[in-house]
Amino acid sequence: MTAIDFSAFVDRLATVSGDAILPFFRTSLSVDNKGLIGKFDPVTEADRAAETVMRALIRKTFPDHGIVGEEFGSERADAEYVWVLDPIDGTKSFITGMPAWGTLIALMRAGEPVYGMMHQPFTRERFTGDGARARYRGPAGERALQTRPCADLADAILMTTSPLLMNDADRQTFGRVEKAVRLSRYGGDCYAYCMLAGGHVDLVIETELKPYDIAPLIPIVQGAGGVVTAWDGGPAKSGGRIVAAGDRRTHEAALTILNG
C-alpha cells in the first residue's frame, strides 16, 4: 500500500479538524500558556479539539497505526505507519485573528515522511505532497505546485516566522543570510513553506522546530521541486534548525552562509 492510497483519508482528517477549529477562530477564546517561564507558547481549545477528533478517526480507521501529536504526545510511535499531527501550526497567528496558520498532517512510513498536507480551513485551501508531486486545492481551483528558479541568493525572497524565536547565535547567523537576499518577510509559520512550494517565496529559514512542525511540509516542498534540510545539510524530519529552498542553488548558497 502506497502513501497515495491514504490521500482520501487525509482529506477526511482535514475536514473533521477544520470543523472543530473554525467555531473558535476570531472569537474571544481562552488561551493557555504551555511554555516555560518567560516564554509564551500558546495553546487553545481549538488545538485540543482538532487533535482529539483526528486521533479518534485514526484509531477507528487504522488501529495499528501510530500517532504523534503536538498536544497529546505519542502512541505506537514505533509502528510502520505513524501519523504526525499539528492541529494548529501558527497558534499565535490564530489567537490574533490572522489567517497565517494551518493544520499539519503527515504520514510517516518506516520513519520517513511519505505524504503531507497543510489545511487552512478559513481560506479553504489544501496543500498536499508525496515527495514526487504536490498540489493546491482551494477557491482558485486545483493545480500542481511548482517552486520557481532562483539562481542567485541576491534575487531571493526569504521568510521566517520571527528572528525573535532564535537564540542569539542563530539570530546573528540568520542575519547574514538576510543581508544577502533581495527581500525578507516575517510571519507565516507553515504557510511560508506552502508559498515556497507555490513559487512565491525562495527561501525559508527557521530554528527550534519540532517534528510535527516540519514533517508534514517536507513532502509538499519536495514534491514541488524544492529541498528541505537541517542547517548542516542533514535530514529535516526531526526538526531543529531548518532551511527550505525552491532552488538547490539558493539552498547551497544559504547553507554556505549558515555554516560559514
Legacy VTK file of the C-alpha trace (Angstrom):
# vtk DataFile Version 3.0
C-alpha trace
ASCII
DATASET POLYDATA
POINTS 260 float
0.000 0.000 0.000
1.457 3.349 -1.045
1.053 6.749 0.586
-1.272 7.898 -2.182
-3.803 5.303 -1.011
-4.189 7.423 2.121
-4.940 10.723 0.371
-8.724 10.407 0.727
-8.323 9.636 4.424
-6.079 12.675 4.901
-8.867 14.744 3.362
-11.241 13.334 5.981
-8.802 14.273 8.743
-8.592 17.787 7.336
-12.357 18.123 7.171
-13.061 16.960 10.715
-10.230 19.035 12.181
-11.372 22.111 10.284
-14.910 21.623 11.556
-13.517 21.504 15.094
-11.335 24.604 14.688
-13.435 27.139 12.814
-16.048 27.780 15.541
-13.179 29.110 17.695
-11.464 31.337 15.126
-11.827 35.102 15.690
-13.771 34.584 18.892
-12.861 35.528 22.454
-11.492 32.078 23.239
-9.301 31.453 26.269
-5.583 30.919 25.747
-3.291 28.819 27.946
0.481 29.130 28.061
2.273 25.780 27.911
5.724 27.365 27.626
8.460 27.582 30.197
8.736 30.601 32.487
9.418 33.669 30.388
8.338 32.009 27.135
4.866 32.317 25.623
3.783 29.123 23.851
0.008 29.384 23.477
-2.496 26.562 23.187
-6.268 26.837 22.837
-9.308 24.634 22.989
-9.292 24.711 19.198
-5.867 22.995 19.172
-7.047 20.318 21.591
-10.414 19.773 19.889
-8.858 19.339 16.447
-6.222 16.867 17.586
-8.802 14.908 19.571
-11.070 14.346 16.568
-8.155 13.444 14.296
-6.793 10.929 16.801
-10.234 9.358 17.201
-10.640 8.931 13.440
-7.160 7.443 13.042
-7.694 4.968 15.894
-11.042 3.907 14.446
-9.821 3.528 10.851
-6.226 2.334 11.340
-5.919 0.880 14.859
-2.424 -0.456 14.132
-1.025 2.938 13.163
0.935 5.168 15.486
0.197 8.805 16.281
2.490 11.667 17.274
0.697 14.921 18.077
1.697 18.281 19.475
-0.961 18.384 22.172
-1.343 14.780 23.364
2.011 13.126 22.754
2.845 9.791 21.168
1.251 6.365 20.929
2.659 3.411 18.998
5.422 5.645 17.667
7.367 2.540 16.573
4.623 1.369 14.173
5.341 1.068 10.448
2.833 3.842 9.734
2.736 6.851 12.069
0.567 9.952 11.759
2.206 13.224 12.806
-0.272 15.965 13.722
-0.036 19.664 14.459
-3.657 20.773 14.837
-2.858 24.491 14.578
0.587 25.431 13.361
0.739 29.170 13.950
-1.338 29.417 17.120
-0.010 32.942 17.730
-1.460 33.998 14.376
-4.660 32.132 15.212
-5.227 33.936 18.520
-4.613 37.326 16.888
-7.172 36.630 14.167
-4.604 36.432 11.375
-5.097 33.677 8.762
-1.421 32.610 8.527
-1.955 29.267 10.307
-2.894 25.774 9.270
-3.428 22.178 10.297
-0.442 19.957 9.509
-0.879 16.242 8.848
1.926 13.849 7.886
2.016 10.139 7.226
5.330 8.536 8.125
6.314 5.112 6.876
9.326 3.448 8.488
10.293 6.805 9.912
10.160 8.762 6.650
7.501 11.356 5.721
5.728 9.995 2.634
2.645 12.225 2.480
1.825 15.627 3.889
-0.974 18.173 3.984
-1.318 21.758 5.144
-5.006 22.626 5.504
-6.208 26.186 6.074
-9.951 25.774 6.749
-10.681 29.513 6.974
-9.354 30.217 3.477
-10.490 26.744 2.323
-7.052 25.818 0.969
-5.294 22.457 0.959
-1.654 21.939 0.012
-0.575 18.308 -0.388
2.505 16.419 -1.490
4.036 12.956 -1.591
7.627 13.917 -2.316
7.249 13.362 -6.063
4.449 15.845 -6.769
2.480 18.480 -4.921
-0.932 20.062 -5.439
-3.052 23.004 -4.371
-6.838 22.929 -3.946
-8.868 25.942 -2.945
-11.136 28.767 -4.078
-8.763 29.406 -7.012
-9.276 25.840 -8.257
-6.809 22.975 -8.354
-3.298 22.996 -9.773
0.132 21.481 -9.448
2.575 23.250 -7.140
5.983 24.121 -8.562
8.827 26.051 -6.988
10.445 28.760 -9.062
14.066 29.014 -10.203
16.342 31.343 -8.251
19.984 31.037 -9.191
21.346 33.825 -7.004
20.755 34.470 -3.314
20.696 38.184 -4.127
17.448 37.619 -6.033
15.771 35.547 -3.312
12.773 36.283 -1.122
13.361 34.918 2.385
10.799 34.169 5.084
10.999 33.214 8.743
8.319 33.256 11.410
10.351 35.599 13.613
14.067 36.052 14.372
12.995 36.594 17.992
12.305 32.852 18.196
16.004 32.165 17.572
18.774 32.159 20.129
21.336 34.959 19.895
23.902 32.993 17.903
21.367 31.647 15.406
19.820 35.103 15.024
23.200 36.555 14.090
23.803 33.764 11.589
20.333 34.224 10.117
21.063 37.941 9.830
23.984 37.235 7.495
21.680 35.378 5.113
19.062 38.111 5.464
21.587 40.730 4.361
22.359 38.691 1.240
18.791 38.364 -0.083
16.584 40.772 -2.026
13.702 40.802 0.458
12.919 39.233 3.824
9.489 38.898 5.404
8.426 37.707 8.866
5.424 35.588 9.804
3.783 32.702 8.037
4.672 29.588 10.041
3.593 26.635 7.870
2.105 28.974 5.264
5.574 30.212 4.294
6.626 26.721 3.178
3.483 26.378 1.077
4.177 29.732 -0.562
7.659 28.439 -1.339
6.116 25.320 -2.902
3.816 27.578 -4.928
6.683 29.628 -6.350
6.087 32.852 -4.408
8.974 32.572 -1.913
12.512 31.272 -2.470
13.857 30.509 0.998
12.527 29.701 4.484
14.875 29.551 7.476
13.718 28.537 10.965
15.079 27.179 14.243
13.842 25.089 17.165
11.156 23.307 15.151
9.581 20.098 16.413
8.978 17.082 14.122
5.277 17.919 13.826
6.202 21.449 12.647
8.161 20.232 9.617
7.471 16.559 8.763
4.120 17.315 7.045
5.718 20.073 4.948
8.667 18.069 3.630
6.680 16.011 1.051
4.936 19.198 -0.122
8.127 21.190 -0.688
9.985 18.241 -2.203
7.000 17.312 -4.362
7.001 20.858 -5.760
10.682 20.582 -6.689
12.235 22.164 -3.618
14.652 20.970 -0.965
14.367 20.886 2.839
17.254 20.096 5.172
18.715 20.944 8.530
21.223 23.812 8.611
24.054 21.275 8.433
22.560 19.715 5.304
21.216 16.653 7.099
17.627 15.355 7.238
14.940 17.791 8.376
12.301 15.328 9.590
13.311 15.575 13.264
13.051 19.364 13.341
15.601 21.718 14.856
17.245 24.305 12.602
15.638 24.083 9.158
16.295 25.630 5.750
13.949 25.120 2.795
14.543 26.438 -0.717
12.794 26.268 -4.055
16.066 26.081 -5.989
19.055 23.949 -4.987
21.428 26.759 -5.918
19.751 29.064 -3.406
19.806 26.270 -0.836
23.520 25.686 -1.297
24.278 29.405 -1.054
22.267 29.688 2.151
23.984 26.625 3.677
27.373 28.159 2.911
26.490 31.226 4.977
24.704 29.302 7.731
27.752 27.090 8.217
30.398 29.732 7.493
LINES 1 261
260 0 1 2 3 4 5 6 7 8 9 10 11 12 13 14 15 16 17 18 19 20 21 22 23 24 25 26 27 28 29 30 31 32 33 34 35 36 37 38 39 40 41 42 43 44 45 46 47 48 49 50 51 52 53 54 55 56 57 58 59 60 61 62 63 64 65 66 67 68 69 70 71 72 73 74 75 76 77 78 79 80 81 82 83 84 85 86 87 88 89 90 91 92 93 94 95 96 97 98 99 100 101 102 103 104 105 106 107 108 109 110 111 112 113 114 115 116 117 118 119 120 121 122 123 124 125 126 127 128 129 130 131 132 133 134 135 136 137 138 139 140 141 142 143 144 145 146 147 148 149 150 151 152 153 154 155 156 157 158 159 160 161 162 163 164 165 166 167 168 169 170 171 172 173 174 175 176 177 178 179 180 181 182 183 184 185 186 187 188 189 190 191 192 193 194 195 196 197 198 199 200 201 202 203 204 205 206 207 208 209 210 211 212 213 214 215 216 217 218 219 220 221 222 223 224 225 226 227 228 229 230 231 232 233 234 235 236 237 238 239 240 241 242 243 244 245 246 247 248 249 250 251 252 253 254 255 256 257 258 259
